[in-house]
Amino acid sequence: MGSKIQYRHLLRLARRRQTALPARFPPTTPSLLVSRFQHLQPFSTSPSTRQEQRHEPSQHSALGGSAADSTAKTAAPTATGSPPTIPPSPPPPTDPSLPAGHEQQQEQQSTKKKKRPPRQARGRLFLALASTLVGLSLGSAVRVLVSPPNPPEPNTEEDEYTIRIIREQAAKLPIVQQMTGDPEQWEWWDAYESLPAEHRAQHISASALAGSRGVGAYQRVFCNRSTGELVSVIHFGSATTSWPGVVHGGCLATIVDESCGRAAFRDPEWGGRVGLTARLTLEYKKPTLANNFYVVRARVRPDEELPESERGKRHYKCWIDASIEDARTGTVTVTAEALFVGGKGNGKTKKSPLGGDEARQKHVKF
């Protein structure tokens, strides 16, 4: 048998303390503890909760005692330990003088202002777009001038279609509409239409420069019935150039020479007979551009404008003044002076190489 432990002195000590507890530590209940520590807030490790707790004293001080008490009571934890609820902030006061929906309009405008890019960025974007468009346009123009597409061959479907388009454009020119609208003052015909087929095949303008690539797309001759002035409206094709886009000077001289010859052959003093070019002087004032319409004017110089030594010789010496100008702007690009000899002759010519009067009348409409 082991020794017995004596518990009597421990029981006596416990009885003494039990009798002394009501005086020093009165018994408490859960309800009393909750009411005593109700003003304390529970501790939380959440950062958002700590920030709300930090800003809470300033709100209490700004709202006053009564507001602070109500906020504290609202934020106090319940007996079950749920987190406090923070009341929402009241909306800002509205001005009764403003119309309804004014605040919504202000919010929409502020949103648009935030979404709109700054002026400097918009300016740079506009400048970049404008520079791109200008660069593309200039690049296309330079490419067409330096390396234009091959013109269509004469007497092909593509050539016939191009000629039809060019003639439709020529019919809309103001100078063409003006002269075709006055048939009593003007008569007109297409160049080289009176030449026979064998002669046309050997003609430089009707053969080598035929088609839309040369001068065959549109070359209409107008003759003033009263003054005898000849006005030719002509389209220079893309194959008449020397420099890219500029009509060759030799081509211009050929067209001027033909126009002066028509004017001389139709002069009444000349007598409708053939002749030869004795002198042709041209002055190129400005470039004549291809793929464009031009007007060639030719006028026989009357005797009163000639020197004394040249007067009375128009029956075999004919002086003609000519010019080339843009059909739309009227800008003169070429001026010329020509002298033709032949006609009735100076008494030494016995026979005209054209034959009778009927052949001569056909020739003057070349």
VOBA-1610 file (N, C-alpha, C; in pm, whole numbers, padded with zeros to 5 digits, always signed):
BEGIN
Met+00085-00118+00000Met+00000+00000+00000Met+00088+00122+00000Gly+00056+00211-00089Gly+00132+00335-00091Gly+00083+00430+00016Ser+00160+00538+00032Ser+00122+00639+00131Ser+00007+00722+00077Lys-00085+00766+00160Lys-00199+00846+00123Lys-00160+00994+00120Ile-00215+01061+00017Ile-00190+01205+00003Ile-00293+01278+00086Gln-00248+01373+00164Gln-00337+01449+00250Gln-00392+01568+00171Tyr-00527+01574+00151Tyr-00591+01683+00076Tyr-00671+01775+00167Arg-00663+01754+00291Arg-00749+01834+00379Arg-00707+01980+00381His-00577+02008+00387His-00536+02148+00393His-00566+02218+00263Leu-00566+02145+00149Leu-00601+02207+00022Leu-00750+02240+00017Leu-00835+02155+00074Leu-00978+02183+00074Leu-01008+02303+00162Arg-00940+02311+00274Arg-00965+02426+00359Arg-00924+02555+00290Leu-00812+02554+00216Leu-00767+02675+00146Leu-00864+02713+00035Ala-00918+02614-00033Ala-01013+02644-00140Ala-01141+02702-00085Arg-01188+02654+00031Arg-01308+02710+00091Arg-01288+02854+00133Arg-01171+02885+00184Arg-01144+03024+00223Arg-01149+03118+00103Arg-01087+03077-00005Arg-01086+03163-00125Arg-01226+03176-00185Gln-01308+03072-00177Gln-01441+03079-00232Gln-01527+03177-00156Thr-01504+03182-00028Thr-01581+03277+00051Thr-01534+03418+00028Ala-01406+03440-00013Ala-01354+03576-00036Ala-01377+03625-00177Leu-01410+03546-00276Leu-01427+03587-00416Leu-01540+03685-00439Pro-01657+03669-00376Pro-01764+03767-00405Pro-01727+03908-00369Ala-01643+03933-00273Ala-01607+04071-00235Ala-01509+04130-00333Arg-01411+04048-00378Arg-01309+04105-00469Arg-01349+04093-00615Phe-01404+03981-00656Phe-01440+03960-00799Phe-01586+03921-00807Pro-01675+04012-00821Pro-01817+03976-00830Pro-01841+03894-00955Pro-01934+03802-00945Pro-01962+03717-01063Pro-02017+03801-01179Thr-01975+03768-01297Thr-02017+03840-01420Thr-02087+03745-01513Thr-02169+03805-01597Thr-02243+03729-01698Thr-02200+03777-01836Pro-02225+03697-01938Pro-02188+03742-02077Pro-02253+03873-02117Ser-02377+03899-02072Ser-02444+04024-02110Ser-02373+04143-02049Leu-02327+04128-01923Leu-02257+04239-01860Leu-02124+04266-01930Leu-02052+04163-01971Leu-01926+04184-02040Leu-01946+04254-02173Val-02051+04217-02243Val-02076+04282-02373Val-02108+04428-02355Ser-02192+04461-02252Ser-02226+04602-02231Ser-02107+04681-02182Arg-02016+04618-02109Arg-01901+04692-02058Arg-01800+04721-02167Phe-01777+04627-02257Phe-01677+04645-02363Phe-01740+04674-02501Gln-01862+04729-02498Gln-01931+04756-02625Gln-01866+04870-02702His-01806+04966-02634His-01747+05082-02704His-01616+05047-02771Leu-01558+04931-02741Leu-01431+04895-02803Leu-01457+04829-02939Gln-01367+04854-03038Gln-01378+04798-03173Gln-01292+04674-03183Pro-01337+04574-03253Pro-01255+04452-03266Pro-01132+04478-03349Phe-01028+04405-03315Phe-00901+04419-03388Phe-00904+04337-03517Ser-00857+04401-03624Ser-00858+04334-03755Ser-00723+04352-03820Thr-00679+04250-03892Thr-00551+04255-03965Thr-00568+04301-04108Ser-00692+04333-04155Ser-00714+04377-04293Ser-00666+04520-04313Pro-00590+04549-04422Pro-00542+04688-04443Pro-00656+04786-04464Ser-00763+04746-04538Ser-00872+04839-04563Ser-00943+04875-04433Thr-00958+04778-04341Thr-01024+04805-04214Thr-00941+04898-04129Arg-00807+04878-04130Arg-00720+04966-04053Arg-00725+05109-04105Gln-00732+05126-04240Gln-00739+05262-04294Gln-00869+05329-04256Glu-00980+05253-04256Glu-01108+05312-04216Glu-01104+05353-04070Gln-01037+05273-03986Gln-01029+05306-03844Gln-00942+05429-03822Arg-00837+05446-03907Arg-00750+05563-03891Arg-00824+05691-03925His-00906+05690-04031His-00976+05812-04071His-01100+05840-03989Glu-01141+05749-03906Glu-01266+05767-03832Glu-01259+05880-03732Pro-01147+05904-03659Pro-01145+06014-03561Pro-01166+06149-03626Ser-01107+06171-03748Ser-01125+06302-03811Ser-01270+06325-03847Gln-01343+06217-03889Gln-01483+06234-03919Gln-01562+06268-03794His-01525+06205-03680His-01594+06235-03554His-01574+06380-03517Ser-01449+06428-03531Ser-01421+06566-03491Ser-01488+06665-03582Ala-01501+06630-03715Ala-01562+06725-03807Ala-01713+06729-03793Leu-01776+06618-03762Leu-01921+06614-03754Leu-01974+06659-03619Gly-01894+06666-03513Gly-01942+06708-03382Gly-01972+06590-03294Gly-02014+06623-03171Gly-02035+06518-03072Gly-02150+06429-03104Ser-02262+06488-03140Ser-02381+06404-03162Ser-02362+06311-03280Ala-02303+06364-03392Ala-02280+06280-03509Ala-02180+06171-03479Ala-02078+06204-03398Ala-01975+06106-03364Ala-02034+05993-03282Asp-02124+06029-03187Asp-02183+05924-03104Asp-02267+05831-03186Ser-02347+05890-03277Ser-02430+05803-03359Ser-02347+05714-03450Thr-02237+05769-03503Thr-02150+05689-03588Thr-02084+05578-03510Ala-02043+05609-03383Ala-01979+05509-03300Ala-02075+05397-03265Lys-02200+05436-03238Lys-02297+05333-03205Lys-02328+05246-03325Thr-02329+05308-03444Thr-02359+05230-03564Thr-02246+05136-03598Ala-02121+05184-03574Ala-02004+05105-03609Ala-01967+05003-03503Ala-02034+05001-03387Ala-01999+04909-03279Ala-02034+04767-03318Pro-01952+04672-03276Pro-01980+04532-03309Pro-02097+04479-03230Thr-02162+04385-03283Thr-02273+04320-03215Thr-02220+04211-03124Ala-02312+04154-03054Ala-02272+04051-02960Ala-02219+03928-03030Thr-02255+03908-03156Thr-02209+03790-03228Thr-02072+03810-03291Gly-02013+03936-03284Gly-01880+03960-03338Gly-01877+03999-03483Ser-01988+04048-03542Ser-01989+04089-03684Ser-01917+04221-03700Pro-01854+04251-03818Pro-01781+04377-03837Pro-01876+04495-03841Pro-01826+04612-03808Pro-01912+04732-03805Pro-01950+04774-03946Thr-02064+04840-03960Thr-02111+04893-04089Thr-02092+05042-04092Ile-02029+05091-04203Ile-02000+05235-04217Ile-02110+05297-04302Pro-02175+05399-04257Pro-02285+05460-04335Pro-02231+05526-04461Pro-02308+05522-04570Pro-02261+05587-04694Pro-02258+05739-04680Ser-02163+05801-04756Ser-02150+05948-04750Ser-02270+06012-04818Pro-02322+06117-04762Pro-02441+06182-04822Pro-02405+06246-04955Pro-02498+06253-05053Pro-02470+06318-05183Pro-02449+06467-05167Pro-02372+06529-05257Pro-02349+06673-05247Pro-02477+06751-05269Pro-02489+06864-05208Pro-02612+06944-05223Pro-02627+06993-05366Thr-02750+06995-05416Thr-02780+07039-05553Thr-02836+07180-05550Asp-02807+07252-05657Asp-02856+07390-05670Asp-02996+07386-05727Pro-03098+07435-05655Pro-03236+07429-05709Pro-03256+07516-05831Ser-03168+07614-05855Ser-03187+07703-05971Ser-03147+07636-06102Leu-03064+07529-06098Leu-03023+07462-06220Leu-03134+07373-06273Pro-03145+07358-06406Pro-03250+07273-06463Pro-03224+07127-06433Ala-03331+07048-06452Ala-03320+06905-06427Ala-03230+06839-06531Gly-03150+06748-06487Gly-03059+06680-06578Gly-02930+06754-06604His-02911+06869-06532His-02789+06947-06555His-02665+06872-06506Glu-02679+06803-06393Glu-02564+06729-06340Glu-02525+06616-06434Gln-02625+06548-06492Gln-02595+06440-06586Gln-02523+06491-06710Gln-02565+06609-06760Gln-02497+06669-06875Gln-02353+06703-06841Gln-02331+06757-06720Gln-02194+06790-06680Gln-02107+06664-06673Glu-02163+06555-06622Glu-02086+06431-06616Glu-02053+06379-06754Gln-02150+06388-06849Gln-02124+06343-06985Gln-02016+06429-07052Gln-02024+06562-07031Gln-01921+06650-07089Gln-01784+06622-07031Ser-01778+06598-06901Ser-01647+06567-06842Ser-01592+06436-06894Thr-01682+06339-06918Thr-01638+06211-06974Thr-01586+06227-07115Lys-01655+06310-07198Lys-01608+06336-07334Lys-01473+06406-07334Lys-01457+06501-07241Lys-01329+06572-07235Lys-01216+06477-07198Lys-01246+06380-07112Lys-01141+06286-07074Lys-01106+06195-07191Lys-01207+06154-07270Lys-01182+06064-07381Lys-01117+06134-07498Arg-01142+06266-07517Arg-01088+06338-07632Arg-00937+06354-07617Pro-00862+06323-07725Pro-00715+06338-07716Pro-00675+06484-07710Pro-00560+06516-07661Pro-00517+06656-07654Pro-00501+06717-07792Arg-00502+06850-07798Arg-00494+06921-07927Arg-00363+06893-07998Gln-00257+06886-07924Gln-00126+06862-07986Gln-00123+06726-08056Ala-00183+06624-07993Ala-00186+06491-08055Ala-00274+06492-08180Arg-00388+06562-08174Arg-00475+06570-08291Arg-00405+06643-08405Gly-00332+06749-08373Gly-00259+06822-08477Gly-00153+06737-08545Arg-00083+06659-08465Arg+00019+06571-08523Arg-00043+06463-08611Leu-00158+06409-08566Leu-00225+06308-08647Leu-00274+06365-08779Phe-00333+06486-08774Phe-00380+06550-08898Phe-00263+06580-08991Leu-00152+06628-08937Leu-00035+06657-09019Leu+00020+06531-09084Ala+00020+06422-09009Ala+00070+06296-09066Ala-00019+06246-09179Leu-00152+06256-09161Leu-00243+06213-09267Leu-00229+06301-09391Ala-00220+06433-09371Ala-00206+06524-09485Ala-00075+06498-09560Ser+00033+06477-09487Ser+00161+06449-09551Ser+00157+06319-09630Thr+00086+06219-09575Thr+00075+06091-09647Thr-00001+06107-09777Leu-00114+06180-09773Leu-00193+06200-09894Leu-00116+06278-09999Val-00047+06384-09957Val+00031+06463-10053Val+00143+06380-10113Gly+00209+06301-10030Gly+00316+06216-10081Gly+00268+06114-10182Leu+00152+06053-10154Leu+00097+05956-10249Leu+00058+06021-10380Ser-00002+06142-10372Ser-00043+06212-10495Ser+00078+06251-10579Leu+00178+06309-10514Leu+00298+06350-10588Leu+00371+06228-10644Gly+00376+06121-10566Gly+00443+06001-10616Gly+00374+05942-10738Ser+00240+05941-10736Ser+00167+05890-10851Ser+00186+05978-10973Ala+00185+06112-10952Ala+00204+06203-11065Ala+00343+06189-11126Val+00445+06178-11040Val+00581+06163-11091Val+00597+06030-11164Arg+00536+05924-11111Arg+00546+05794-11176Arg+00482+05796-11314Val+00366+05865-11326Val+00298+05872-11456Val+00380+05954-11555Leu+00444+06062-11506Leu+00524+06145-11595Leu+00653+06076-11639Val+00720+06012-11545Val+00849+05950-11576Val+00830+05820-11653Ser+00732+05740-11609Ser+00711+05610-11674Ser+00562+05593-11704Pro+00513+05662-11807Pro+00370+05651-11839Pro+00337+05514-11897Pro+00211+05473-11888Pro+00172+05343-11947Pro+00180+05348-12099Asn+00200+05233-12160Asn+00210+05226-12305Asn+00078+05264-12369Pro+00080+05355-12469Pro-00045+05394-12535Pro-00098+05282-12622Pro-00226+05279-12648Pro-00282+05171-12733Pro-00241+05187-12878Glu-00232+05076-12946Glu-00199+05077-13087Glu-00319+05126-13169Pro-00293+05196-13280Pro-00405+05244-13362Pro-00488+05128-13418Asn-00616+05156-13439Asn-00711+05062-13500Asn-00733+04938-13413Thr-00723+04953-13282Thr-00755+04845-13190Thr-00880+04884-13109Glu-00938+04786-13041Glu-01057+04814-12961Glu-01025+04914-12849Glu-00909+04899-12789Glu-00870+04992-12683Glu-00851+05131-12738Asp-00793+05142-12857Asp-00774+05273-12919Asp-00908+05337-12955Glu-01000+05259-13007Glu-01131+05313-13042Glu-01208+05360-12918Tyr-01196+05285-12811Tyr-01261+05327-12686Tyr-01200+05458-12634Thr-01067+05469-12639Thr-01000+05592-12593Thr-01039+05710-12679Ile-01049+05691-12810Ile-01089+05799-12899Ile-01231+05845-12868Arg-01319+05751-12840Arg-01457+05788-12807Arg-01463+05871-12679Ile-01385+05836-12579Ile-01382+05913-12454Ile-01325+06053-12479Ile-01219+06063-12558Ile-01157+06193-12584Ile-01253+06284-12660Arg-01327+06230-12754Arg-01422+06312-12829Arg-01539+06358-12743Glu-01580+06276-12649Glu-01684+06319-12555Glu-01634+06435-12469Gln-01508+06429-12428Gln-01452+06540-12351Gln-01437+06665-12435Ala-01400+06650-12562Ala-01384+06767-12650Ala-01517+06836-12674Ala-01625+06760-12682Ala-01757+06821-12705Ala-01801+06909-12589Lys-01742+06892-12471Lys-01778+06972-12355Lys-01694+07099-12342Leu-01595+07118-12429Leu-01512+07239-12421Leu-01594+07361-12459Pro-01580+07472-12386Pro-01659+07592-12419Pro-01633+07644-12559Ile-01509+07642-12606Ile-01480+07696-12738Ile-01543+07609-12848Val-01547+07478-12828Val-01611+07390-12926Val-01762+07412-12926Gln-01822+07425-12810Gln-01965+07450-12803Gln-02003+07584-12864Gln-01916+07683-12846Gln-01945+07816-12902Gln-01944+07814-13055Met-01845+07749-13116Met-01835+07750-13261Met-01934+07655-13327Thr-01956+07540-13268Thr-02056+07448-13326Thr-02198+07500-13308Gly-02219+07589-13211Gly-02351+07647-13192Gly-02382+07763-13285Asp-02286+07802-13370Asp-02307+07913-13464Asp-02267+07868-13605Pro-02348+07784-13669Pro-02310+07732-13802Pro-02311+07838-13911Glu-02381+07949-13892Glu-02380+08054-13994Glu-02246+08126-13998Gln-02176+08129-13886Gln-02047+08198-13880Gln-01931+08103-13903Trp-01946+07975-13862Trp-01836+07881-13868Trp-01877+07756-13947Glu-01784+07706-14025Glu-01794+07573-14084Glu-01678+07488-14031Trp-01699+07356-14022Trp-01595+07272-13961Trp-01592+07136-14029Trp-01479+07069-14012Trp-01456+06934-14063Trp-01340+06872-13984Asp-01331+06742-13987Asp-01220+06671-13922Asp-01100+06670-14015Ala-00982+06690-13955Ala-00860+06699-14034Ala-00833+06569-14109Tyr-00785+06583-14232Tyr-00739+06474-14320Tyr-00853+06386-14371Glu-00978+06425-14345Glu-01088+06339-14390Glu-01106+06344-14542Ser-01058+06452-14606Ser-01074+06462-14751Ser-00958+06397-14827Leu-00854+06354-14758Leu-00741+06293-14826Leu-00775+06151-14868Pro-00736+06108-14986Pro-00758+05968-15026Pro-00675+05873-14941Ala-00713+05746-14943Ala-00649+05646-14856Ala-00501+05632-14886Glu-00462+05634-15017Glu-00320+05620-15050Glu-00239+05741-15005His-00301+05859-15009His-00230+05979-14962His-00224+05981-14810Arg-00329+05937-14745Arg-00331+05936-14599Arg-00227+05839-14542Ala-00200+05730-14611Ala-00102+05634-14563Ala+00040+05690-14565Gln+00064+05791-14649Gln+00197+05852-14659Gln+00205+05984-14582His+00097+06024-14518His+00092+06152-14447His+00142+06132-14305Ile+00229+06221-14257Ile+00289+06203-14125Ile+00186+06215-14014Ser+00093+06308-14026Ser-00005+06327-13920Ser-00118+06226-13928Ala-00158+06189-14050Ala-00268+06095-14066Ala-00226+05951-14054Ser-00094+05922-14058Ser-00047+05784-14052Ser+00044+05761-13931Ala+00159+05826-13929Ala+00254+05803-13819Ala+00200+05854-13685Leu+00124+05963-13688Leu+00067+06020-13565Leu-00081+05988-13551Ala-00127+05882-13615Ala-00268+05845-13608Ala-00301+05781-13473Gly-00430+05775-13445Gly-00476+05710-13323Gly-00472+05802-13203Ser-00518+05748-13091Ser-00523+05828-12968Ser-00385+05859-12912Arg-00284+05782-12950Arg-00149+05809-12901Arg-00085+05928-12969Gly-00135+05968-13087Gly-00081+06082-13160Gly-00177+06199-13159Val-00219+06243-13278Val-00311+06355-13291Val-00438+06312-13364Gly-00459+06180-13375Gly-00573+06131-13449Gly-00699+06114-13367Ala-00692+06132-13236Ala-00813+06116-13155Ala-00911+06229-13181Tyr-00860+06352-13185Tyr-00949+06466-13211Tyr-00865+06580-13269Gln-00899+06618-13392Gln-00841+06736-13455Gln-00948+06791-13551Arg-01024+06884-13500Arg-01133+06943-13578Arg-01095+07085-13618Val-01120+07115-13747Val-01083+07245-13804Val-01210+07327-13820Phe-01206+07452-13769Phe-01317+07547-13782Phe-01269+07665-13866Cys-01351+07705-13963Cys-01315+07817-14051Cys-01421+07926-14039Asn-01377+08047-14012Asn-01467+08161-14005Asn-01505+08204-14146Arg-01633+08207-14175Arg-01680+08236-14310Arg-01652+08379-14352Ser-01651+08471-14257Ser-01634+08612-14292Ser-01488+08656-14293Thr-01408+08610-14197Thr-01269+08655-14185Thr-01170+08557-14247Gly-01209+08431-14265Gly-01117+08331-14317Gly-01021+08276-14214Glu-01036+08314-14088Glu-00948+08262-13982Glu-00976+08113-13960Leu-00869+08036-13939Leu-00880+07894-13911Leu-00847+07868-13764Val-00935+07793-13700Val-00917+07755-13560Val-00928+07604-13552Ser-00820+07539-13510Ser-00816+07393-13499Ser-00808+07356-13352Val-00898+07270-13309Val-00895+07215-13172Val-00837+07075-13183Ile-00727+07050-13111Ile-00651+06927-13128Ile-00616+06870-12992His-00609+06737-12988His-00568+06666-12867His-00434+06599-12895Phe-00333+06633-12814Phe-00200+06572-12828Phe-00194+06448-12739Gly-00167+06332-12801Gly-00161+06207-12726Gly-00029+06189-12653Ser-00019+06076-12583Ser+00099+06050-12499Ser+00222+06011-12580Ala+00208+05978-12710Ala+00322+05941-12793Ala+00378+06058-12872Thr+00340+06180-12839Thr+00390+06300-12908Thr+00494+06373-12824Thr+00547+06308-12721Thr+00633+06377-12625Thr+00781+06359-12659Ser+00860+06447-12603Ser+01007+06434-12602Ser+01050+06413-12457Trp+01043+06521-12376Trp+01055+06504-12232Trp+00925+06443-12181Pro+00929+06374-12067Pro+00807+06310-12016Pro+00695+06412-11995Gly+00584+06390-12065Gly+00467+06475-12049Gly+00468+06603-12130Val+00575+06632-12206Val+00587+06757-12283Val+00589+06721-12431Val+00504+06788-12509Val+00495+06759-12652Val+00624+06801-12721His+00671+06720-12813His+00794+06745-12888His+00779+06872-12972Gly+00886+06952-12976Gly+00883+07074-13054Gly+00865+07050-13203Gly+00920+06939-13254Gly+00900+06906-13394Gly+00756+06872-13426Cys+00688+06806-13333Cys+00546+06777-13353Cys+00464+06905-13356Leu+00496+06998-13268Leu+00427+07127-13269Leu+00453+07203-13398Ala+00577+07199-13449Ala+00609+07267-13574Ala+00532+07204-13691Thr+00515+07072-13688Thr+00438+07006-13795Thr+00293+07051-13795Ile+00232+07055-13677Ile+00091+07097-13667Ile+00075+07243-13708Val+00168+07329-13667Val+00161+07471-13705Val+00179+07486-13856Asp+00270+07412-13915Asp+00293+07420-14058Asp+00168+07379-14137Glu+00103+07271-14093Glu-00020+07228-14160Glu-00131+07332-14145Ser-00144+07391-14027Ser-00249+07491-14006Ser-00224+07615-14091Cys-00100+07659-14101Cys-00069+07775-14186Cys-00095+07744-14334Gly-00063+07620-14375Gly-00091+07581-14514Gly-00240+07585-14544Arg-00326+07539-14452Arg-00470+07546-14473Arg-00516+07690-14491Ala-00464+07777-14403Ala-00506+07918-14412Ala-00463+07980-14545Ala-00342+07947-14591Ala-00294+08005-14718Ala-00374+07950-14836Phe-00405+07822-14837Phe-00475+07762-14950Phe-00619+07812-14961Arg-00679+07851-14848Arg-00816+07900-14850Arg-00824+08051-14870Asp-00715+08118-14877Asp-00717+08264-14897Asp-00768+08297-15038Pro-00864+08387-15053Pro-00915+08422-15187Pro-00807+08477-15280Glu-00713+08551-15226Glu-00606+08605-15310Glu-00514+08494-15360Trp-00501+08391-15280Trp-00414+08280-15317Trp-00475+08199-15431Gly-00604+08186-15433Gly-00672+08120-15544Gly-00694+07973-15525Gly-00681+07919-15401Gly-00708+07778-15378Gly-00608+07685-15442Arg-00487+07728-15460Arg-00385+07646-15524Arg-00282+07602-15420Val-00203+07505-15458Val-00103+07452-15367Val+00015+07547-15358Gly+00096+07523-15256Gly+00216+07603-15238Gly+00313+07530-15148Leu+00419+07594-15117Leu+00525+07534-15035Leu+00560+07630-14922Thr+00609+07571-14814Thr+00654+07652-14701Thr+00792+07707-14733Ala+00802+07839-14739Ala+00931+07904-14763Ala+01001+07941-14633Arg+00925+07973-14531Arg+00984+08013-14402Arg+00885+07980-14292Leu+00939+07932-14181Leu+00857+07902-14063Leu+00940+07932-13938Thr+00893+08026-13860Thr+00963+08068-13738Thr+00871+08044-13619Leu+00920+07974-13519Leu+00841+07945-13399Leu+00911+07997-13275Glu+00834+08038-13179Glu+00885+08078-13048Glu+00808+07999-12942Tyr+00882+07913-12872Tyr+00820+07829-12769Tyr+00820+07906-12638Lys+00702+07951-12598Lys+00692+08035-12479Lys+00677+07953-12351Lys+00596+07849-12357Lys+00573+07763-12241Lys+00560+07619-12288Pro+00581+07524-12199Pro+00566+07383-12238Pro+00422+07351-12280Thr+00411+07274-12385Thr+00281+07221-12429Thr+00272+07078-12380Leu+00174+07050-12295Leu+00165+06921-12227Leu+00083+06822-12307Ala+00124+06697-12299Ala+00052+06590-12368Ala-00075+06553-12292Asn-00160+06477-12359Asn-00289+06436-12303Asn-00373+06557-12263Asn-00373+06656-12351Asn-00445+06780-12323Asn-00497+06837-12455Phe-00596+06926-12445Phe-00655+06991-12562Phe-00592+07129-12582Tyr-00562+07161-12711Tyr-00505+07290-12746Tyr-00576+07346-12869Val-00567+07476-12883Val-00628+07547-12995Val-00517+07606-13080Val-00519+07577-13211Val-00421+07630-13307Val-00493+07734-13394Arg-00449+07856-13387Arg-00508+07965-13465Arg-00412+08005-13577Ala-00467+08024-13697Ala-00388+08065-13814Ala-00466+08173-13889Arg-00399+08286-13916Arg-00464+08400-13982Arg-00369+08457-14088Val-00425+08476-14208Val-00346+08537-14316Val-00328+08686-14286Arg-00206+08734-14299Arg-00176+08874-14270Arg-00220+08961-14389Pro-00306+09061-14366Pro-00352+09145-14477Pro-00240+09236-14528Asp-00264+09295-14647Asp-00161+09379-14710Asp-00126+09501-14626Glu-00223+09559-14559Glu-00194+09680-14480Glu-00100+09653-14364Glu-00086+09527-14323Glu+00007+09493-14215Glu+00143+09450-14268Leu+00161+09444-14398Leu+00288+09402-14458Leu+00375+09524-14490Pro+00505+09504-14501Pro+00592+09615-14546Pro+00559+09657-14690Glu+00605+09773-14728Glu+00576+09826-14862Glu+00629+09734-14971Ser+00743+09672-14945Ser+00803+09586-15048Ser+00727+09456-15069Glu+00642+09415-14973Glu+00570+09288-14982Glu+00423+09305-15020Arg+00378+09424-15036Arg+00237+09445-15068Arg+00211+09417-15217Gly+00087+09368-15242Gly+00049+09336-15379Gly+00102+09203-15430Lys+00154+09118-15343Lys+00209+08989-15384Lys+00137+08870-15320Arg+00018+08893-15266Arg-00052+08786-15195Arg-00097+08673-15288His-00099+08696-15417His-00141+08590-15507His-00037+08480-15519Tyr+00087+08505-15475Tyr+00188+08398-15476Tyr+00278+08401-15352Lys+00265+08506-15268Lys+00337+08511-15141Lys+00237+08542-15030Cys+00226+08447-14938Cys+00124+08459-14833Cys+00192+08450-14697Trp+00173+08554-14615Trp+00228+08556-14479Trp+00117+08519-14381Ile+00148+08429-14290Ile+00049+08379-14193Ile+00105+08393-14052Asp+00020+08436-13961Asp+00050+08441-13818Asp-00027+08329-13749Ala+00040+08256-13662Ala-00022+08142-13595Ala+00016+08139-13448Ser-00061+08064-13372Ser-00035+08048-13228Ser-00100+07920-13180Ile-00048+07869-13066Ile-00106+07753-12997Ile-00136+07796-12854Glu-00257+07767-12809Glu-00298+07807-12674Glu-00376+07694-12609Asp-00375+07694-12478Asp-00449+07593-12402Asp-00599+07612-12424Ala-00669+07502-12451Ala-00812+07511-12482Ala-00896+07552-12362Arg-00849+07528-12242Arg-00928+07560-12123Arg-00888+07693-12061Thr-00760+07720-12053Thr-00713+07842-11986Thr-00681+07955-12083Gly-00658+07926-12210Gly-00621+08029-12307Gly-00475+08071-12299Thr-00392+07999-12224Thr-00250+08032-12211Thr-00177+08001-12342Val-00109+08099-12398Val-00036+08081-12524Val+00096+08011-12496Thr+00120+07901-12566Thr+00244+07825-12547Thr+00340+07839-12665Val+00288+07867-12786Val+00371+07879-12905Val+00316+07991-12992Thr+00405+08073-13047Thr+00371+08171-13150Thr+00458+08143-13273Ala+00402+08171-13391Ala+00473+08135-13514Ala+00442+08235-13624Glu+00533+08239-13723Glu+00516+08321-13844Glu+00563+08237-13962Ala+00480+08231-14066Ala+00511+08145-14181Ala+00495+08224-14311Leu+00573+08183-14410Leu+00564+08239-14546Leu+00547+08124-14644Phe+00436+08128-14719Phe+00409+08028-14821Phe+00418+08094-14959Val+00474+08022-15053Val+00486+08070-15192Val+00420+07969-15285Gly+00366+08017-15396Gly+00297+07931-15492Gly+00171+07999-15539Gly+00057+07939-15504Gly-00069+07999-15539Gly-00086+08013-15689Lys-00130+08128-15732Lys-00148+08155-15874Lys-00014+08173-15945Gly+00088+08192-15866Gly+00220+08207-15925Gly+00248+08351-15963Asn+00373+08376-15998Asn+00416+08512-16035Asn+00426+08530-16186Gly+00349+08451-16258Gly+00351+08458-16404Gly+00432+08348-16466Lys+00510+08276-16388Lys+00594+08170-16442Lys+00528+08032-16427Thr+00438+08019-16325Thr+00370+07891-16304Thr+00258+07877-16406Lys+00255+07765-16479Lys+00158+07747-16587Lys+00046+07651-16549Lys+00071+07553-16462Lys-00030+07454-16433Lys-00023+07414-16286Ser-00140+07398-16224Ser-00145+07355-16084Ser-00132+07204-16076Pro-00051+07151-15987Pro-00035+07005-15975Pro-00160+06936-15924Leu-00257+07010-15871Leu-00379+06947-15819Leu-00484+06923-15926Gly-00471+06982-16040Gly-00571+06962-16145Gly-00677+07070-16142Gly-00805+07028-16156Gly-00915+07123-16168Gly-00957+07183-16036Asp-01067+07264-16045Asp-01117+07334-15926Asp-01173+07237-15823Glu-01236+07129-15869Glu-01294+07033-15774Glu-01185+06968-15689Ala-01074+06933-15749Ala-00963+06873-15673Ala-00903+06974-15577Arg-00898+07098-15619Arg-00842+07199-15530Arg-00934+07222-15410Gln-01064+07220-15429Gln-01157+07239-15318Gln-01148+07125-15218Lys-01127+07003-15265Lys-01109+06892-15174Lys-00978+06904-15095His-00876+06956-15161His-00745+06962-15095His-00745+07064-14982Val-00823+07171-14994Val-00820+07274-14890Val-00883+07226-14761Lys-00951+07112-14761Lys-01009+07056-14640Lys-00928+06938-14588Phe-00797+06943-14602Phe-00715+06836-14550Phe-00694+06853-14400
//
